[in-house]
Amino acid sequence: MKTLDMTRPLSFLFAGLAAATLAVAPGLAFDDHEGGDEDDGDAYYAIVGGDIYTGTGEVLRGATLLSKNGKIHEIGYELYLPEGTETLDATGLRLYPGMVALSATSNLSQGNFAPGLEFHDFTPHEDDHSICGDCGKFYEEIVPAAVDPGEVSTTHLAVEGFRTDFDDSFDPFGGYMVMALANGITTAEQSNVAIKLKRGEIEGVSLSESQLTSFQWSGSNPSGKTDLRQKFRDGYQYLRDMRLWEELDKDVRGDEPSKRGIDSRVLSVLEGKTLARFSSNEQGDLLGIARLAQQYGFRPVIQGAVEGWVVADELGRAGAYAIVNPRVRRDPNERLAHPNGSSIENAALLSAAGVQVAIVPSNTRIDLGGSAGRDLLGLALEAGFAIRGGLAEHRALQGITTVPARMLGIDHRVGTLEVGKDADVVVADGDLLHYQTLVQYTVVEGKVVYDKAEEIFYAHIRPRTTEEVVDPGEQAPADEESVEESVED
């Protein structure tokens, strides 16, 4: 068994591991270990001796995680490691699934000097809500998390230039990406698309097509709510007519139901191809979204949900997802008789009602200007704060791993440590959700992409020592001269 020398540069790791895309589905039979006939082209990587927190509720103490060609091959004890397997000794450390950051800054994928998103007021074309015919650019409806939905009166759109494929513009050497990896983030969502934070590689960084379709629902815009209700009503009726038409014999069907005037985005949601994403905080708006979802049978994703704790039961019945910031603060309106404002128990009460809770910081940039702990690098800290509000620890961990992965339609690849999924692993020196914990290694698809001791960001904080610890009473003088000096003294 070959042991990986962690003192060598990271370029050695990339040269030593072959890029591959072979997936091993859960439950399939593995290679016959006793035969010893492994394919020479397979790349194996093992993290040995750590406590594995799978994200499914299981914890394996002192176990081994073995990856093959970037996929988790086996998890357990006394595993057979094929010849040539590179290993990482994680004794005394903990293994977690890589974190998934929602609405992440574009700097993660486009480099240190990326311009970020530009916001414009724009009225989408009636027949196409994603392409501006005048400029040929890709648009996406979005309400910034920092903006109160009640104050938004126009459609805000994020412009990503002419690029629609992150693989064409991904910067695999960006410093911001390294900082994200240093804090355990291995996947990020940008413009409703999930990207893998690969270091030194550009192939396969986009994990999926857009899985979220954004809509607006605000009490300050009643006509907009009426219009959206009508679009869902028309879309629902169209799908019903289509089902009835398809059930008829071909010789008596007649003309196919007309799609004219039907919103394609609404159809995508009603057909289950995408999830409807709203940005809302007020309990009245949240209740309206929940009832709309129950009426037409779709699962909403609600960003903000500050007053979600007040209507948690309705959101639970709607099967909603909530993207919350546990540390957000909103003073209650004392002129209202009913409960309102923010609550530290928001995430806990939503989760108890059956809402799947994803967690985000107060801003999703990497802010080097003074708001440390409330930007993207504080993602784990936010989850810890949700625990302080009563959220169960395993639910808090799922809020930054499993739930956002499920929301983006990539939970078959990331979000938990299970056989067949991507070997995206965070190796930490303690509880990942504790503020004093530091990530020691980050592994993406079976390759070490971050080693704390080799990077400039955190190497000086509680530095690792590679020297053997010797009892001072048993340490002999180095030579005779040192013995003489000690006697003279």
C-alpha positions in Angstrom: 0.0 0.0 0.0 1.4 3.3 -1.1 1.2 6.1 1.5 0.7 9.7 0.3 3.4 12.1 1.3 1.4 15.2 2.3 4.5 17.4 2.4 4.8 17.3 -1.4 3.0 20.0 -3.5 -0.6 19.6 -4.6 0.5 19.3 -8.2 1.8 15.8 -7.2 -1.7 14.8 -6.2 -3.2 15.8 -9.6 -0.4 14.1 -11.5 -0.9 10.9 -9.4 -4.7 10.6 -9.8 -6.3 9.9 -13.1 -9.4 11.8 -14.1 -12.3 9.5 -14.6 -16.1 9.5 -14.6 -17.0 5.9 -13.8 -20.0 5.8 -11.4 -20.6 2.9 -9.1 -24.3 2.6 -8.2 -25.3 1.7 -4.7 -26.0 -1.9 -4.2 -23.9 -3.2 -7.2 -21.4 -5.9 -6.7 -17.8 -4.7 -6.3 -14.6 -6.2 -7.7 -13.5 -9.6 -6.5 -10.8 -8.4 -4.0 -9.4 -11.9 -3.6 -8.7 -12.1 -7.3 -6.5 -9.0 -7.3 -7.3 -8.2 -10.9 -8.0 -4.5 -10.6 -7.8 -2.5 -13.8 -4.5 -0.7 -13.9 -6.3 2.5 -15.1 -8.4 2.8 -12.0 -7.4 5.4 -9.4 -8.1 4.5 -5.8 -7.9 6.9 -2.8 -8.5 6.0 0.8 -9.1 8.2 3.8 -8.2 5.9 6.8 -9.0 6.0 10.5 -11.4 9.0 10.7 -14.8 9.3 12.2 -17.2 9.3 9.2 -20.3 11.4 9.5 -22.2 10.2 6.5 -25.0 12.9 6.6 -27.6 10.1 6.7 -27.5 9.8 10.5 -24.8 7.2 10.6 -21.5 7.7 12.3 -18.7 5.2 11.8 -15.8 5.6 14.3 -12.3 5.0 13.0 -13.5 3.8 9.6 -12.1 4.0 6.1 -13.6 5.6 3.0 -12.3 4.3 -0.3 -13.0 6.0 -3.6 -12.5 4.7 -7.1 -12.2 7.0 -10.0 -13.8 9.9 -8.0 -16.7 7.9 -6.7 -17.2 6.5 -3.2 -16.4 2.7 -3.6 -16.7 1.4 -0.1 -17.1 2.7 3.5 -16.4 0.5 6.4 -13.7 -1.3 8.4 -10.7 -3.4 7.4 -11.3 -2.7 3.7 -9.1 -4.2 1.1 -7.0 -1.5 -0.5 -5.9 -2.3 -4.0 -2.2 -2.0 -4.9 -1.3 1.6 -5.6 -4.0 3.1 -3.5 -3.1 6.5 -2.1 -4.0 7.1 1.5 -4.6 9.9 3.9 -4.3 9.1 7.6 -7.3 10.8 9.2 -6.9 9.3 12.7 -8.4 11.7 15.2 -10.2 13.7 12.5 -13.8 13.8 11.3 -15.1 13.2 7.7 -18.2 15.1 6.5 -19.9 15.5 3.1 -18.8 18.6 1.2 -21.0 21.6 1.8 -23.3 23.0 -0.9 -23.5 26.8 -1.0 -26.7 28.4 -2.5 -26.6 31.7 -4.4 -22.8 31.8 -4.2 -20.7 34.6 -5.4 -19.6 34.4 -9.0 -16.0 34.9 -7.9 -15.8 31.3 -6.9 -16.0 30.1 -10.5 -14.8 33.1 -12.4 -11.7 34.0 -10.5 -10.5 36.7 -8.1 -11.3 39.6 -10.3 -14.7 38.5 -11.6 -17.1 41.4 -12.1 -20.0 39.6 -10.4 -23.6 39.9 -11.4 -25.1 43.1 -12.9 -28.7 43.9 -12.1 -31.1 45.6 -14.6 -34.7 46.4 -14.7 -36.2 44.5 -17.6 -39.6 43.3 -18.8 -39.3 39.7 -20.1 -40.9 38.9 -23.5 -44.4 37.4 -23.2 -43.4 34.3 -25.1 -40.0 33.7 -23.6 -38.9 34.5 -20.0 -35.3 33.5 -20.3 -33.9 35.0 -23.5 -33.7 38.7 -24.4 -34.3 38.8 -28.1 -32.6 42.2 -28.5 -29.3 41.2 -26.9 -29.1 37.4 -27.0 -28.1 37.3 -23.4 -29.2 34.8 -20.8 -31.3 36.2 -18.0 -32.7 34.8 -14.9 -35.4 36.4 -12.6 -34.0 36.9 -9.2 -34.7 39.1 -6.1 -31.5 39.7 -4.1 -31.7 38.1 -0.7 -30.7 41.4 0.9 -33.7 43.2 -0.6 -37.1 43.1 1.2 -39.5 41.6 -1.3 -42.1 44.2 -0.2 -39.8 46.9 -1.5 -39.3 45.4 -5.0 -41.6 46.8 -7.6 -39.7 45.9 -10.8 -38.3 42.7 -12.1 -34.6 42.3 -11.2 -32.6 40.1 -13.5 -29.1 38.8 -13.2 -27.0 39.2 -16.3 -24.3 36.6 -16.9 -23.1 37.9 -20.2 -23.3 35.6 -23.2 -22.2 32.6 -21.2 -24.7 29.8 -20.5 -22.2 27.0 -19.7 -19.9 27.3 -16.7 -17.5 24.9 -18.2 -16.5 27.5 -20.7 -15.6 30.2 -18.2 -14.6 28.3 -15.0 -11.3 29.5 -13.4 -9.8 26.4 -11.7 -7.0 28.5 -10.0 -9.0 31.2 -8.3 -8.1 32.3 -4.8 -11.7 32.7 -3.7 -12.4 29.1 -4.7 -9.4 28.0 -2.5 -10.9 30.0 0.4 -14.3 28.2 -0.1 -12.6 24.8 -0.2 -10.7 25.8 2.9 -14.1 26.2 4.7 -15.5 22.9 3.4 -17.6 24.1 0.4 -17.3 21.8 -2.6 -20.4 22.7 -4.6 -21.9 26.0 -5.3 -25.1 27.3 -6.9 -24.9 30.2 -9.3 -27.8 31.4 -11.4 -29.8 28.3 -10.4 -27.0 26.0 -11.8 -24.9 23.8 -9.6 -21.1 23.8 -10.1 -18.4 21.6 -8.6 -15.4 23.5 -7.2 -12.7 21.5 -8.9 -9.1 22.8 -8.6 -6.8 22.6 -11.6 -9.6 21.1 -13.8 -12.3 22.5 -16.0 -14.1 19.4 -17.2 -17.4 18.5 -15.7 -17.8 21.4 -13.3 -21.5 21.9 -14.2 -23.5 19.3 -12.3 -26.9 20.0 -13.7 -29.2 22.2 -15.8 -31.2 24.9 -14.0 -33.6 23.2 -11.5 -35.2 26.4 -10.1 -37.6 28.7 -11.8 -38.0 32.1 -10.1 -41.3 33.8 -9.5 -42.4 36.9 -7.6 -45.2 37.0 -5.0 -45.5 40.1 -3.0 -48.3 41.8 -1.1 -47.1 45.1 -2.4 -47.9 43.9 -5.9 -51.4 42.5 -5.8 -51.8 42.6 -9.6 -48.7 40.5 -10.0 -50.2 37.9 -7.6 -53.4 37.8 -9.6 -51.5 37.4 -12.8 -49.5 34.5 -11.4 -52.6 32.8 -10.1 -54.1 33.0 -13.6 -51.0 31.6 -15.2 -51.0 28.6 -12.8 -54.8 28.1 -13.4 -54.3 28.2 -17.2 -51.3 25.9 -17.0 -53.1 23.4 -14.8 -56.1 23.4 -17.1 -53.9 22.9 -20.2 -52.2 19.8 -18.6 -55.6 18.4 -17.6 -56.9 18.9 -21.1 -53.8 17.2 -22.5 -54.2 14.2 -20.3 -57.9 13.8 -21.4 -56.9 14.3 -25.0 -54.2 11.6 -24.8 -56.6 9.1 -23.3 -58.9 9.4 -26.3 -58.6 7.0 -29.3 -56.6 8.5 -32.0 -59.4 8.5 -34.5 -61.7 10.7 -32.3 -59.1 12.9 -30.6 -59.4 16.0 -32.8 -57.0 18.8 -32.5 -54.4 18.9 -29.7 -55.2 21.4 -27.0 -53.6 24.8 -27.8 -50.5 25.9 -25.9 -51.1 29.5 -26.8 -50.8 31.9 -23.9 -49.5 29.2 -21.5 -46.5 30.2 -19.5 -43.7 27.7 -20.2 -42.1 28.3 -16.8 -45.3 27.4 -15.0 -45.7 24.3 -17.1 -42.1 23.3 -16.1 -43.1 23.6 -12.5 -46.4 21.8 -12.8 -44.8 18.9 -14.7 -42.2 18.6 -11.9 -39.2 19.4 -14.2 -38.2 22.4 -12.0 -39.0 23.8 -8.6 -40.7 27.2 -8.2 -38.5 29.6 -6.3 -39.9 32.6 -4.4 -38.3 35.3 -2.3 -40.6 36.2 0.5 -40.5 37.0 4.3 -43.9 38.2 5.3 -46.2 35.6 6.8 -49.1 36.8 4.6 -47.1 36.2 1.4 -45.7 32.9 2.8 -49.3 31.7 3.5 -50.4 32.7 0.0 -47.5 30.8 -1.6 -48.2 27.7 0.5 -51.9 27.7 -0.5 -51.0 28.3 -4.2 -48.7 25.3 -4.0 -51.3 23.1 -2.3 -53.9 24.0 -4.8 -51.8 23.2 -7.9 -49.7 20.4 -6.4 -46.1 21.8 -6.6 -43.4 22.1 -4.1 -42.2 25.7 -3.5 -38.7 26.9 -2.6 -38.9 30.0 -0.5 -35.9 32.2 0.0 -35.9 34.2 3.2 -39.0 33.0 5.1 -38.2 35.2 8.1 -41.8 34.8 9.5 -42.0 31.2 8.4 -42.2 30.1 12.0 -45.7 31.7 12.2 -47.1 29.7 9.3 -44.8 26.7 9.5 -47.7 24.1 9.5 -49.1 25.5 6.2 -45.6 25.5 4.6 -45.1 21.9 5.8 -48.4 20.8 4.3 -47.2 22.4 1.0 -44.0 20.3 1.1 -42.0 23.5 0.9 -38.3 24.1 1.0 -37.1 27.1 3.0 -33.8 28.9 2.5 -33.1 30.7 5.7 -30.5 32.8 7.4 -30.6 31.8 11.1 -29.1 35.1 12.3 -31.4 37.4 10.5 -33.2 39.9 12.8 -36.4 41.7 12.2 -38.2 43.6 15.0 -41.9 42.7 15.4 -44.5 45.3 14.4 -46.1 46.1 17.8 -49.2 47.5 16.0 -50.1 43.9 14.9 -51.9 41.6 17.3 -50.7 38.4 15.8 -47.1 37.1 16.1 -44.6 38.5 13.6 -41.0 39.4 13.2 -38.0 37.1 13.3 -37.4 34.3 15.7 -34.2 32.5 16.6 -36.3 29.3 16.5 -37.4 29.8 12.9 -35.3 27.0 11.4 -36.3 24.6 14.2 -40.0 25.3 14.0 -40.0 25.0 10.2 -38.1 21.7 10.3 -40.5 20.3 13.0 -43.4 21.1 10.7 -41.9 19.1 7.8 -40.3 21.9 5.9 -36.9 21.0 4.4 -34.6 23.8 5.6 -31.5 24.9 3.7 -29.2 27.4 5.4 -27.4 30.4 3.9 -25.4 33.3 5.5 -26.6 36.9 5.5 -24.6 37.5 2.3 -23.3 34.9 -0.1 -20.1 36.7 -1.1 -16.7 36.3 0.3 -16.3 39.6 2.0 -12.8 40.6 2.9 -13.8 44.1 4.0 -14.8 43.5 7.5 -18.0 41.4 7.8 -16.2 38.1 8.5 -18.4 35.4 9.9 -21.5 36.6 8.0 -20.4 35.9 4.5 -20.1 32.7 2.5 -17.2 31.5 4.6 -19.4 31.5 7.7 -21.8 28.9 6.2 -21.0 26.3 8.9 -21.3 28.9 11.6 -24.8 29.8 10.4 -25.8 26.1 10.8 -24.3 26.2 14.3 -26.5 29.2 15.1 -29.6 27.3 13.9 -28.7 24.6 16.5 -28.6 27.3 19.1 -32.2 28.1 18.1 -33.3 24.5 18.6 -32.6 22.8 15.3 -31.4 19.2 15.6 -27.7 18.8 14.8 -28.2 16.4 12.0 -30.8 18.7 10.5 -28.4 21.6 10.6 -25.7 19.5 8.8 -28.3 18.5 6.2 -29.2 22.2 5.8 -25.8 22.9 4.3 -25.4 19.5 2.5 -28.3 17.3 1.7 -31.2 19.7 1.4 -29.5 22.2 -1.0 -28.3 19.3 -3.0 -31.8 17.9 -3.2 -33.2 21.3 -4.1 -30.7 21.6 -7.0 -31.5 18.0 -8.2 -27.9 16.7 -7.6 -28.5 14.7 -4.4 -27.8 11.5 -6.4 -24.2 12.8 -6.6 -23.5 15.0 -3.5 -24.9 15.9 -0.1 -24.1 12.6 1.7 -21.3 10.1 2.0 -22.7 7.0 0.4 -21.5 4.4 -2.0 -21.8 5.5 -5.6 -21.8 9.2 -4.9 -19.0 11.7 -5.6 -16.1 11.4 -3.2 -16.4 15.0 -2.0 -15.2 14.9 1.6 -14.3 17.5 4.2 -11.8 16.3 6.8 -12.0 18.5 9.9 -10.3 18.5 13.3 -13.6 18.6 15.2 -17.3 19.2 14.9 -17.8 20.9 11.5 -20.4 23.2 13.0 -18.3 24.4 15.8 -16.7 27.8 15.4 -13.2 26.7 16.5 -13.1 23.7 14.0 -10.7 24.0 11.1 -10.8 22.1 7.8 -7.6 20.1 7.4 -8.2 18.6 4.0 -10.9 19.0 1.3 -11.3 16.2 -1.2 -13.3 16.6 -4.4 -14.0 13.6 -6.5 -11.3 11.6 -4.8 -8.5 14.2 -5.1 -7.1 16.4 -2.4 -7.8 20.0 -3.6 -7.0 21.7 -0.2 -4.5 20.9 2.4 -4.4 23.4 5.3 -0.7 23.0 5.9 0.1 23.8 2.2 -2.0 27.0 1.9 -1.4 30.5 3.1 -4.9 31.2 4.5 -5.1 29.1 7.7 -1.8 27.3 8.0 -0.6 29.5 10.8 -3.6 28.8 13.0 -3.0 25.7 15.1 -0.4 24.4 12.7 -0.1 20.7 12.2 3.2 19.1 13.3 4.7 16.2 11.4 7.5 15.6 14.0 7.3 12.6 16.3 6.4 13.6 19.9 9.1 12.4 22.3 8.8 12.4 26.1 11.4 15.1 27.3 12.6 12.7 30.0 13.5 10.1 27.3 15.2 12.5 24.9 19.0 11.9 24.8 21.5 14.7 24.0 22.3 14.9 20.3 26.1 14.4 20.8 29.0 14.3 23.3 29.6 18.1 23.0 26.1 18.8 24.1 26.5 16.5 27.1 29.6 18.3 28.2 27.9 21.7 27.9 25.0 20.4 30.0 27.4 19.2 32.7 29.3 22.5 32.8 26.0 24.4 33.2 
